[in-house]
Amino acid sequence: MPNIYFCRNCRKYTLEQRCPKCRRKTTDTEPHGFCETSLL
């Protein structure tokens, strides 16, 4: 399971440490609950 990051600015989940949309640094999130949320 890869690390999941969350961009608080865009409120999107991403696999990158920087949000590809707004380029802000993302925060680590818990892997559970990831399936319920669409990736980007």
GROMACS elastic network, one bead per residue, 0.5 to 0.9 nm:
[ bonds ]
;  ai    aj funct       b0    kb
    1     4     6  0.86469   500
    1    31     6  0.79456   500
    2    15     6  0.73270   500
    2    31     6  0.84550   500
    3    14     6  0.89436   500
    3    15     6  0.64167   500
    3    16     6  0.83855   500
    3    28     6  0.74375   500
    3    29     6  0.79212   500
    3    30     6  0.85682   500
    3    31     6  0.72465   500
    4    13     6  0.68391   500
    4    14     6  0.61490   500
    4    15     6  0.52210   500
    4    16     6  0.77092   500
    4    17     6  0.87552   500
    4    27     6  0.85577   500
    4    28     6  0.62791   500
    4    29     6  0.58180   500
    4    30     6  0.72737   500
    4    31     6  0.63247   500
    4    34     6  0.78078   500
    5    12     6  0.85535   500
    5    13     6  0.57318   500
    5    14     6  0.52407   500
    5    15     6  0.57894   500
    5    16     6  0.65646   500
    5    17     6  0.64690   500
    5    18     6  0.85304   500
    5    19     6  0.85666   500
    5    26     6  0.56907   500
    5    27     6  0.52775   500
    5    29     6  0.54560   500
    5    30     6  0.85537   500
    6     9     6  0.88845   500
    6    10     6  0.85845   500
    6    11     6  0.68027   500
    6    12     6  0.58002   500
    6    14     6  0.60154   500
    6    15     6  0.84101   500
    6    16     6  0.89228   500
    6    17     6  0.86082   500
    6    19     6  0.80846   500
    6    25     6  0.89600   500
    6    26     6  0.53226   500
    6    27     6  0.52778   500
    6    28     6  0.63681   500
    6    29     6  0.62436   500
    7    10     6  0.55765   500
    7    11     6  0.53029   500
    7    12     6  0.54081   500
    7    13     6  0.62884   500
    7    14     6  0.73891   500
    7    17     6  0.89901   500
    7    18     6  0.80878   500
    7    19     6  0.61482   500
    7    22     6  0.87686   500
    7    24     6  0.73231   500
    7    25     6  0.72034   500
    7    27     6  0.64880   500
    8    12     6  0.72129   500
    8    13     6  0.89826   500
    8    24     6  0.88984   500
    8    26     6  0.71110   500
    8    27     6  0.77659   500
    9    12     6  0.80304   500
    9    19     6  0.89747   500
    9    22     6  0.78285   500
    9    24     6  0.77293   500
    9    26     6  0.87574   500
   10    13     6  0.86852   500
   10    19     6  0.82871   500
   10    21     6  0.77764   500
   10    22     6  0.74236   500
   11    40     6  0.89534   500
   12    19     6  0.84181   500
   12    37     6  0.86915   500
   12    38     6  0.82681   500
   12    39     6  0.70928   500
   12    40     6  0.54547   500
   13    16     6  0.89253   500
   13    19     6  0.85244   500
   13    26     6  0.87582   500
   13    29     6  0.87535   500
   13    34     6  0.82319   500
   13    37     6  0.77494   500
   13    38     6  0.75311   500
   13    39     6  0.54359   500
   13    40     6  0.57117   500
   14    17     6  0.78041   500
   14    18     6  0.82861   500
   14    19     6  0.67214   500
   14    20     6  0.79957   500
   14    26     6  0.81513   500
   14    39     6  0.63207   500
   14    40     6  0.63880   500
   15    18     6  0.86331   500
   15    19     6  0.85961   500
   15    39     6  0.85612   500
   16    19     6  0.64121   500
   16    20     6  0.75054   500
   16    25     6  0.88449   500
   16    26     6  0.76481   500
   17    20     6  0.89589   500
   17    24     6  0.85327   500
   17    25     6  0.59140   500
   17    26     6  0.53313   500
   17    27     6  0.73579   500
   17    28     6  0.83000   500
   18    21     6  0.86356   500
   18    22     6  0.82502   500
   18    23     6  0.54046   500
   18    24     6  0.54834   500
   18    26     6  0.54442   500
   18    27     6  0.88662   500
   19    22     6  0.57006   500
   19    24     6  0.54033   500
   19    25     6  0.62246   500
   19    26     6  0.60851   500
   20    23     6  0.54604   500
   20    24     6  0.81196   500
   21    24     6  0.82217   500
   22    25     6  0.89108   500
   23    26     6  0.86717   500
   29    32     6  0.85935   500
   29    34     6  0.87467   500
   30    33     6  0.73830   500
   30    34     6  0.77476   500
   31    34     6  0.56603   500
   31    35     6  0.85729   500
   32    35     6  0.72641   500
   32    36     6  0.87290   500
   33    36     6  0.54369   500
   33    37     6  0.69102   500
   34    37     6  0.53829   500
   34    38     6  0.76960   500
   34    39     6  0.81934   500
   35    38     6  0.71772   500
   35    39     6  0.87106   500
   37    40     6  0.87157   500
